[in-house]
Amino acid sequence: MTQTALILGASGKIGRHFTNAFRAAGWQTRAYVRGTDMSAAARGCDVIVNGMNPPAYHDWQTILPQITAQVIGAAKASGATILFPGNVYVYGTQPGPWSADTPHKPCSRKGTVRAAIEGQYRAAAAKGVQTILLRAGDFLAPELGDSHVDMIYLRAYSKGVITTMGDPDVERAHAWLPDMARAAVMLAQKRADLPAFSDIPFPGLTFSTAQLARGLERLTGRNLTVKPFPWWLFGVAAPVWELAREMKEMRYLFNTPHRLSPEALAQILPDFQPAPFERVLAEILDQRTPRAAAA
């Protein structure tokens, strides 16, 4: 019997990859249209993927709890399982590896908001609304767009520069979105065997900016220089640029060594095989080399 997933934020980077992964696994997908009745859209669906976020961190403290309440209401009405891509903001600066057993100790406003909405999901799960939270670090995507690849690391790649937002030797968690989406579908297919609330870290790839640069050098034969991001630009632009203002608050995360524990995912999905680091870099370069050569 064909299963159906309702994708919230289907046009965004999370939504696009999750849609592709569900379809590749033989599911039907529906794209939720913002502003319409979410409960009606979820009718007959087996899973609701909540990939919907306000752009540029806009008014998170108001909008995210509202979206979460809508999603929970739609899941309750339809009987669907919620699949929520989580992040690492809730952990603050605690030492890793981070797992479901790591206490929530956010050190930012956005981390506090994320901890609160996760609390909404936990409370709903206690009342019978199943939620699978798949938690990941910074998203990496093969296509050109608004991921950390384009906005940060490769912003000056055509000039032989890899940009770092913090200490270049600090290792940090990253999620290759095609892999994360594939794992999410596998978890959705095993939802009947999972508890009402699952907090599952997606270990993904852990690397520093310096390691990224060395990996790209091995693939291309180029000499690359790692240079710091000019944070002072965000200070100047913050009064008129919302994203710059909000990113300043998250600067700590670029200087906090962290990784996500692989244990939970390996236990649930022992056959899951992520793409190796070198292949991820090759796919990233494949999309960006023509642009770099033309620059």
C-alpha positions in Angstrom: 0.0 0.0 0.0 1.4 3.4 -1.0 2.1 5.8 1.8 1.9 9.5 1.7 4.0 12.3 3.2 2.9 15.9 3.6 5.9 18.1 3.1 5.9 21.5 4.8 8.3 23.9 3.3 8.6 21.8 0.2 10.3 24.5 -1.9 13.1 24.9 0.7 16.4 23.0 0.9 15.1 20.6 3.5 11.7 20.1 1.8 13.3 19.5 -1.6 15.6 16.8 -0.4 13.0 15.1 1.8 10.5 15.1 -1.1 13.0 13.5 -3.4 13.9 10.9 -0.8 10.3 9.9 -0.1 9.5 9.6 -3.8 12.6 7.5 -4.4 11.4 5.2 -1.7 8.0 4.8 -3.5 6.0 7.2 -1.3 3.5 9.8 -2.6 4.2 13.3 -1.5 2.0 16.4 -1.1 3.4 20.0 -0.8 1.7 22.0 1.8 0.6 25.5 0.7 1.3 28.1 3.3 -1.8 29.8 4.7 -4.1 26.9 3.9 -5.8 24.5 6.3 -3.0 22.2 7.4 -5.3 19.6 9.0 -7.2 19.3 5.7 -3.9 19.0 3.8 -2.8 16.2 6.1 -5.9 14.2 5.7 -5.0 10.7 4.6 -1.3 11.3 5.1 1.0 8.9 7.0 3.8 11.4 7.8 4.0 15.1 8.1 7.5 16.5 7.5 7.9 19.9 9.2 10.6 21.6 7.1 8.9 25.0 7.4 10.9 27.9 8.9 10.6 31.7 8.6 13.4 33.0 6.4 16.4 34.8 8.0 15.4 33.6 11.5 12.5 36.1 11.3 10.5 36.4 14.6 11.3 32.8 15.6 9.9 33.3 19.1 6.5 34.0 17.8 6.2 32.1 14.5 7.9 28.8 15.4 5.6 27.9 18.3 2.6 28.8 16.1 3.8 26.5 13.3 4.5 23.7 15.8 1.0 24.0 17.2 -0.5 23.8 13.7 1.6 20.7 12.9 0.6 19.0 16.1 -3.0 19.8 15.4 -2.8 18.4 11.9 -1.1 15.2 13.1 -3.7 14.7 15.8 -6.5 15.1 13.3 -5.0 12.9 10.7 -3.2 10.3 12.8 0.0 11.1 11.0 3.5 10.8 12.5 5.5 14.0 12.6 9.0 14.0 11.2 10.9 17.0 12.5 14.4 18.0 11.4 16.0 19.3 14.6 19.2 21.2 15.2 21.9 21.5 17.8 21.1 24.9 19.2 19.5 23.4 22.4 22.9 22.1 23.7 24.7 25.5 24.0 28.5 25.0 24.6 28.4 21.7 26.4 31.1 19.2 25.5 30.1 16.4 23.1 29.3 14.0 21.7 25.7 15.3 21.9 22.9 12.7 22.1 19.3 12.4 23.3 20.8 12.1 26.8 22.6 15.5 26.7 20.7 18.1 28.8 19.2 21.1 27.0 21.3 24.1 28.0 20.8 26.7 25.3 22.9 29.8 25.4 21.1 31.8 22.7 17.5 33.1 22.2 17.1 30.8 19.2 18.3 27.8 21.2 15.7 28.6 23.9 13.0 28.8 21.2 14.0 25.5 19.7 14.1 23.8 23.2 10.6 25.2 23.8 9.1 23.8 20.6 10.7 20.4 21.2 8.9 20.5 24.5 5.7 21.0 22.6 6.4 17.9 20.6 7.2 15.9 23.7 4.0 17.0 25.4 2.0 16.0 22.3 3.7 12.6 22.1 2.6 12.0 25.7 -0.9 12.4 24.4 -0.5 10.0 21.4 1.0 12.2 18.6 4.1 10.4 17.5 7.1 12.5 16.6 10.4 11.5 15.2 13.0 14.3 15.7 16.1 13.7 13.5 18.7 16.1 14.8 21.6 17.4 12.7 24.3 20.0 12.5 24.9 22.5 9.7 23.2 21.5 6.4 25.3 20.8 3.3 23.6 20.5 -0.1 24.9 19.7 -3.5 22.9 22.3 -5.4 23.8 26.0 -5.4 21.7 27.9 -2.9 21.5 29.2 0.6 23.4 26.4 2.5 26.6 26.9 4.5 28.5 25.7 1.4 27.7 28.8 -0.6 27.0 31.4 2.1 30.2 30.6 4.1 32.8 28.0 3.1 32.9 28.6 -0.7 32.0 32.3 -0.9 35.5 33.2 -2.1 36.4 29.8 -3.6 37.0 31.2 -7.1 39.8 33.3 -5.5 41.4 30.2 -3.8 39.9 31.0 -0.4 37.9 28.9 2.0 36.1 31.0 4.5 35.8 30.1 8.2 33.3 31.6 10.6 35.5 30.7 13.7 38.6 28.8 14.7 39.5 26.8 11.5 40.6 23.8 13.5 37.4 23.4 15.5 35.5 20.3 14.3 31.8 20.7 13.9 28.8 18.5 12.9 27.4 18.8 9.4 24.6 16.9 7.6 24.7 16.0 3.9 21.0 16.6 3.1 20.6 13.8 0.6 21.9 11.4 3.3 19.8 12.9 6.1 16.6 12.8 3.9 17.3 9.1 3.1 17.7 8.3 6.8 14.5 10.2 7.6 12.5 8.1 5.1 14.0 4.9 6.6 12.9 6.0 10.1 9.4 6.9 8.8 9.2 3.4 7.4 10.0 2.0 10.9 7.8 4.3 12.8 5.6 1.5 14.1 8.6 0.2 16.0 9.6 3.5 17.5 8.3 5.2 20.7 5.9 8.1 20.8 8.8 10.5 20.9 12.2 9.7 19.3 15.2 12.1 19.6 17.7 10.6 17.1 21.0 12.4 16.3 22.1 12.3 12.7 25.9 12.0 13.0 26.6 13.1 9.5 30.1 14.4 8.8 32.3 16.1 11.5 35.1 18.2 10.2 36.8 21.6 10.6 37.2 24.3 8.0 40.9 23.4 7.8 40.0 19.8 7.1 37.5 20.9 4.5 40.2 23.0 2.7 42.7 20.0 2.8 40.0 17.7 1.4 39.3 20.1 -1.5 43.0 20.5 -2.2 43.4 16.7 -2.5 40.5 16.6 -5.0 41.5 19.6 -7.1 45.2 19.9 -6.7 44.7 23.6 -5.9 46.3 25.5 -3.1 43.6 26.9 -0.9 43.9 29.5 1.9 41.6 29.5 4.9 40.6 33.0 5.9 38.3 34.3 8.6 34.9 35.7 7.8 34.7 39.5 8.4 32.3 39.5 11.3 32.5 43.3 11.4 30.4 43.4 8.3 27.5 41.8 10.3 28.0 44.5 12.9 27.7 47.2 10.3 24.8 45.6 8.5 22.8 44.4 11.6 20.6 47.5 12.0 19.2 47.0 8.5 19.8 43.3 7.7 17.9 40.8 9.8 20.0 37.8 9.0 23.2 39.6 10.0 21.7 40.6 13.3 20.5 37.0 14.0 23.8 35.3 12.9 25.8 37.4 15.4 24.0 35.6 18.2 25.1 32.2 16.8 28.8 33.0 16.5 29.6 30.8 19.5 28.6 27.7 17.6 31.5 28.2 15.1 34.0 28.1 18.0 32.4 25.2 19.9 33.8 21.8 19.0 30.9 19.4 18.7 29.8 16.1 17.1 26.6 14.1 17.3 26.6 10.6 18.7 26.1 7.8 16.1 24.8 5.2 18.5 21.0 5.7 18.3 20.9 5.9 14.5 23.2 2.8 14.1 20.9 0.9 16.5 17.7 1.7 14.6 19.2 1.7 11.1 22.2 -0.7 11.2 22.3 -0.9 7.4 22.3 2.8 6.7 25.4 3.8 4.8 26.2 7.6 4.5 28.2 9.1 1.7 31.9 9.3 2.4 33.4 12.8 2.9 35.4 12.6 -0.3 32.3 11.9 -2.4 30.3 14.7 -0.7 33.1 17.1 -1.6 33.2 15.8 -5.2 29.5 16.4 -5.6 29.7 19.9 -4.1 32.6 20.8 -6.5 30.7 19.3 -9.5 28.0 21.9 -9.0 30.3 24.8 -8.4 33.4 24.4 -10.6 31.8 25.9 -13.7 30.8 29.0 -11.7 34.3 29.2 -10.2 36.0 28.9 -13.6 33.8 31.6 -15.0 34.5 34.0 -12.2 
